[in-house]
Amino acid sequence: MIYISWYHQNFPRIFGVFSYIINPIFIYLALTKSKTQMGNYRFLLVAFAVFDLFYSTNEFLTPLAVTGNSHGFVVFLTEGPFFEHPELGAHAISNRCGFISLSYALLIIHFVYRYIALFHPELHRNFFHPIGVLIYALFLLIHGASWSVICQQCLGGTDEIRELIRDEFMAEYHADTRDVPMLAALYWNASDAIRFRSWLGIVLLTVISFYAMTIYFVLGYKIMRKIRSMQANSSMSKNSIRLQKKLFLTLIIQTCIPIFASFLPTVLSWYAPIFGIDLSWWNTNVATVALSAFPFIDPLAVIYLVPSYRNAILRKRDPTVASSSAIQGANKNASKIDCSSGIN
């Protein structure tokens, strides 16, 4: 075990416990409190909650720390069932990092669903058909596996890497790099082969990250324009417009959480050493802790933003429930999309 600080060791555990409590509650709310208002979209929300539970479990099994040095940066295990097995532990770290890419892929699917619901409502019924589910499952698998493979093949802790950083690591953590599972990107003061594979790995991970962010912004912009157009043309009822705005806001919040909890911390960790910026404290006490926080923050944000969920928690009567059937019937022909009933 490598002890960093009480904050680093215990906050991810606390966040994990919160995730185990909040996500099952959220799954129950999604399946029982929004059949009329949310339609099939609730199944995507449930899928994200299940992913959050697996993410938190992975956090418990592979607690990480990140440090920078004169060569680049190092990601290593501090404890857990894989700590005593450097090679197996390195694979565990790669798989753990793959969850970052999985979160990006899940959000892409959410944006695609909202886009299809608004622009091609005749197609969105096929979204949850077996072929549709298979396509998105393969997309998730490829997205997560590609990130993990890049980490393992380009950032794996070889004997040369362990020897290069051995003295600095021993001085800071009092542990021998030969016995610690790790991944590393060394940009300076290393052999050409190590520097090439490090740069290649970081560039590939950056491309995946920025392509996902680009999809979010492009589809998000189109969705926002479509909602405004429908509102201006009165092609949807006020209740349906209100619902679409609420769902879009929920999706934006769900996107902002991993951007600030995953994307920004990882990008800073990757590129700060290139410019000689020492972010050791940030990497250890902010980046790794932030990565463990979003699995419980995400469902909390959705519960707060969706009135039927919030009212159920607060034991308030949702005024849309009584009139939801009537609203759905009135808007069915106007909207022709999923989730056509009102939400306040």
N, C-alpha and C positions, 0 to 999 in steps of 0.2 A: 504494500500500500504506500502511495505517495500522498502525504498530507499537504494540501495547499493552504487552506484557511477554513474556518468554520463556515463562512459565507459560501464558499465554493462547494464545500462538501454537503451542506444541509439544505440549501435553498432548492436545488434540483429535486431532492427527495420530497420536500414540502410541496413543491409544484406538482410532482408526480402523484402524491396523495390527493391533492385537489382535483387533478385530472380524473383519477379513478372514481371520485365522488360525483363530479359535475357532469362528465360525459354520459354515464348511464342515465342520469336524470334527464339530460337533454335528449337522449334517444327515446326515452319514454314520452316526453313532451312532443317530439316530432311525429311519433307514430300514433299518438292518441288525441292530440289537441289541435291538429291542423290539417285533417284530411280534406276538408272542403276548401280552406283558404290556400293551402300550399300545393295541393295536388301531388303529382309524382315527384315534385322537386324535393319533398321531404325525404325521399330515399337518398338523394345526393347529400343532404345534410346528415343523415344517419351514417352514410359511408364515411364522411369526414370525421364524425365523432368516433367511429370504430378505428379509423386511422390514428386519431389522437391517442386512443388507448394503447395501440401497438407502439406508437412513438414513445409514450411515457414508459412502457415496459422496457423498450430498448435503452432508454436513459438509465434505468436502474441497472441493467446488465452491463452497459458500457459507459461508465462515467468518464468524461473526457476532460482534459486540460489542454490549453493551447499556449505556446510560448514562442517568442521571437528570439533570435540570436544574430550573431554577426554573419551567418550564412543565409538565413531565411526564417522559416517558421516550422514548428514541430507540433503535431497533434499526438497525444499519448494517453493511455489509460492510467488512471490513478488507483483503481481497485476493481473488484468484481471477479466473477468466475473465470474470466479470460486473462486476468492480470499476470498469472504465473506462466503463461504460454505465449511467448512473443510472436510466433508465426500465426497461431490461431487467433490471437488477440488483434493482430494487424488486419486479418480478414473481418473480424467483428467490428473494428473501427470503420472499415470501408463500407460494410453493410449499414452501420449506424449513419454514416454520412449520406448514404443513398436515400435515407428518409427525407433529407432536405429536398432532393429532386422529386421524390414522391409527392411532397406537399405542393410543389410547383405544378406537377401534373394534375393533381386533384383540382386545383384552382382553375387550370386551363379547361378542364371538363365542365366545371361550373359556369365559366364564361361562355363556352360553346353552347351549353344548354340554354342559357338565357338568350343568347343570340338567335338560336334556332326557334325558340318560343316566340320571339318577337318578329323575326324576319321570314321564317318558314314554318308557320304553325302547323301546316299539313304534315310536316316531317317529325315533329317532336314526339308524336305518339310512338314512333319506332325507337325512341331513345332507350327504353327499357326492355325492348324485345331481346331475345337470346343473342342474336347477332350483334346488336348494339352493345350489350353488356360484354360480349367477348372482345369486341374491338377496343372498348375502353379499358378492359382488364389487360389486354396485350399492350396498350399504350402505357399504362401504369408500370407494367413489368419492364418494358424496354427503357422507360424514363429512369426508373430507380436503378436498374441493373447497369445502365451505361455509366451513371455517376460512380457506382461502386467499383466497376471495372477500371475506370480511369484512375480512381484513387489507389487501387491496388497495384496497377501496372506502372503508373507514372510517379506515384508518391510513396510507394512501399519503402519501409526502412531497411535498406540493404546494409551489409557489413561495412561498406565504405562510409555510408551516411552515419551509421552509429559511431564509427571511429572518429569522424570529423567533429561531431558535436559532443563527444564523450566528456571532455574536460569541463566545458561550460555547463553541461547538464548535471554532472556530478557536483559542481560547485554550488549550483542553485537548488537542486532537489535531493542531493546525497543518494543518488541511485545510479546504477550502471546502465548505460543505454543498451547493452547487450542483453539485459534481462527485462526490458520494458517494451511492451507492444507499442508501436508508433507508426505514424505516417509523417513524411517531411517533404518540404519543397526548399531546396537550397539553390539560391540564385548566385551567390558569390563564394569565392574561396573554395571551390569544389572542382572536380574533374569536369571536362566538357560533357561527358556522357550523363553525369548526374544533373548538371545545369540544364542540359537539353531536355531530359525527361521531366524535370521540374517545371520548366517553362511550358512545355507541351501540355502537361497535366493542368496547370492553372489556366492556360488559354482555353482549353477544351471546356473546363468547368465554367469559365466566364461566359463562353458562347452559350452554353445551356441556360445559364442564369439570365442572361440578357435577352435571349430569344423568348423565354417565358415572360419576362417583364414586358417585352414588346407586345406579345399577344394580349396581356392584360390591358394595356393602355389602348391598343387599337380597337379591340372588341368593346372595351368599356366606353370608349368615345362613341362608337357606332350605336351602342345600346342607349346611351344617354341622348344622342341625337334623335333616335327613333321614338323614345318616350316623349320627348319634347314635341316632335312632329305630330304624334298621335293626340297629344293634349291640345295642340293648336288647331288641329283639324276636327276635333271632337269625334274621332273614330273609335274611341273607347269611352266608357262611362267614367265618371269621377272616381267611383270606388275602384275600378280596375286600374286607372292611372295611379291612384294612391297606393294600390298594392304593388304595382310595378316599381314605383319609386322606392317603396320600402324594401322590396327584395333587392333592388340594385344597390341601395345604401348598405344593406346587410352584406352583399357580396364585396363591396368596396372595403368595408371594415375587415372582412375575412381576408382580403388581400393585403391590406396594410399591416396586419399583425405579423405574418411571416416575412414581409418585406423588412420590417424593423427588427424582428426577432431572429431572422435567418439570413436574408440576403445581405443587408448592410454589415452585420458583424462578420460574416464570412469574407466578404469582399475586402473589408478593412484588414482582416487578418492576413489575407493573401498578399495584398499590395503594399502595406505599410513597410515591410522589411526591404522592399525594392528601393524605396527612397530613404532608407536609413532611419525610419521613424520607429522608435521603441514603444510598442503598445503591449508590453508584457502584462501590465496590470489590467488593461482593458480586455485583453484576450482571456485572461484567467478569471476575472471577477465579473465581467459584463457579457462578453460574447458567449461563453459556454453556459452561463446562467440564463441568458436571454433565450438561447436555443431550447431550454427546458421549460420555458414559461408559456409558450403559445398554445400547447395542447389543452390547457385549462382556460386560457384567456379567450380563445376562439369560441367555444360554446357559450361562455358567459356573455360575450358581445351579441351573439345571435339571440339568446334568451331575452336580453334587454331590449333589442330592437324589434322583435316580433311580439306584438301585443298579446296574442293568444298564449304564448309561452310565459310572458311576463305576468299576465293576469293570473295564470294558473299557479305560479309560484307565490304570488301575493294573495291568492285566494279571492281575486276579484272576478266578478262576472264580466265576460267579454261581450260587449254589446253587439259585436258582429256575428256572434254565433246564432242568435235568435233569427237574424235576418239573412244569414248567409245563403240559405237555399233560394230565397226570393231573389237575392242579388245575383246569384249564379245563373238563374234562369233568365233574368233580364239582360245579362251581359253576354250570354253564351254566343249569340250570333254576332254581337258587336266585336268581341275581342278575338274569338276563335283561337285562343291560346290557352295553355295550362294556367292554372291559378287565376281563374277569371272572377272569383268572388271577392268582396270587399274586405279591407282590413284597415283599421283606424290607427 
